[in-house]
């Protein structure tokens, strides 16, 4: 039986996270679900960043699973995109714009997950270079 490796678990987690992100953000962006719309105010730039990052998470899942070097650039790119959206979101909060607190929490969770994946990929590549 094949041994379950951490990279398989993380690539599966990235793929599932990407699919959930795509479904949730596209439901609001493309008006697939009335339930999300009636719950509150979601800034459009956050929805667009989430939608794009969802597809990039799927690409990162492939890169993690097959140890592709493009993942070393992709994950920090996603992380940078999320930090830019966080800065715009904080600006929205300061200026009194309409937002949901859940959006801020979800953004921090997304940053933490992406940061963890990025740490794993960089740590793995450093270990491979040393060998």
C-alpha positions in Angstrom: 0.0 0.0 0.0 1.2 3.4 -0.9 2.4 5.6 2.0 0.5 8.8 2.5 2.8 11.7 2.3 2.5 15.2 3.6 2.6 16.7 0.1 -0.4 14.6 -0.9 -2.4 15.8 2.1 -1.4 19.4 1.5 -2.1 19.2 -2.2 -5.5 17.7 -1.5 -6.2 20.5 1.1 -5.2 23.2 -1.5 -7.5 21.6 -4.1 -10.4 21.4 -1.7 -9.8 24.9 -0.5 -9.6 26.1 -4.1 -12.9 24.5 -5.0 -14.6 25.9 -2.0 -13.2 29.3 -2.7 -14.3 29.2 -6.4 -17.8 28.0 -5.5 -18.4 30.5 -2.7 -17.0 33.5 -4.6 -18.7 32.7 -7.9 -22.0 32.2 -6.1 -21.9 35.9 -5.1 -20.1 37.3 -8.1 -22.4 35.7 -10.7 -25.5 35.8 -8.5 -25.9 32.0 -8.3 -27.2 32.1 -4.7 -29.5 34.5 -3.0 -28.4 33.3 0.4 -25.0 34.9 0.2 -26.4 38.2 -1.1 -29.0 38.6 1.6 -26.5 38.0 4.4 -24.5 41.1 4.0 -22.1 43.4 2.2 -19.2 41.7 0.5 -16.7 44.1 -1.2 -16.4 43.3 -4.9 -12.6 43.5 -4.9 -12.4 40.8 -2.2 -14.8 38.6 -4.2 -12.7 39.0 -7.4 -9.4 38.2 -5.5 -11.0 35.2 -3.9 -12.3 33.9 -7.3 -8.9 34.3 -8.9 -7.0 32.8 -5.9 -9.4 29.8 -6.0 -8.2 28.9 -9.5 -4.6 29.5 -8.4 -5.0 27.2 -5.4 -6.0 24.4 -7.8 -2.8 25.1 -9.8 -0.8 25.2 -6.6 -2.3 21.8 -5.6 -1.0 20.3 -8.8 2.4 22.0 -8.3 2.7 20.7 -4.7 1.6 17.2 -5.6 4.1 16.9 -8.5 6.8 19.0 -6.9 6.8 21.7 -9.7 9.1 24.6 -9.3 6.5 27.1 -10.5 4.8 26.6 -7.1 7.7 28.5 -5.5 6.5 31.6 -7.4 2.8 30.9 -7.4 2.2 30.7 -3.7 4.1 33.9 -2.7 2.2 35.6 -5.6 -1.1 34.5 -4.1 0.0 35.6 -0.7 1.0 39.0 -2.1 -2.4 39.4 -3.7 -4.1 38.6 -0.4 -2.0 41.1 1.5 -2.9 43.8 -1.1 -6.6 42.9 -0.7 -6.2 43.1 3.1 -4.7 46.5 2.8 -7.6 47.7 0.6 -10.0 46.1 3.0 -8.5 47.9 6.0 -8.8 51.1 4.0 -12.4 50.3 3.4 -12.9 49.8 7.2 -11.2 53.0 8.1 -13.2 55.1 5.6 -16.5 53.7 6.9 -17.4 51.6 3.9 -19.9 48.7 4.0 -18.3 45.3 5.0 -18.9 42.2 7.0 -16.6 41.2 9.9 -16.7 37.6 8.6 -14.9 38.8 5.5 -12.0 40.0 7.5 -11.9 36.7 9.4 -12.0 34.7 6.2 -9.2 36.8 4.7 -7.0 36.1 7.7 -7.8 32.4 7.4 -6.9 32.5 3.7 -3.6 34.3 4.4 -2.8 31.7 7.2 -3.5 28.7 4.9 -1.6 30.2 2.0 1.3 31.1 4.3 1.4 27.5 5.6 1.5 26.1 2.1 4.2 28.6 1.1 6.3 27.7 4.1 6.0 24.0 3.2 7.0 24.5 -0.4 10.0 26.7 0.5 11.1 24.4 3.3 10.9 21.4 1.0 12.8 23.1 -1.8 15.6 24.1 0.6 15.9 20.6 1.9 16.2 19.3 -1.7 18.9 21.9 -2.5 21.0 20.8 0.6 20.9 17.2 -0.5 
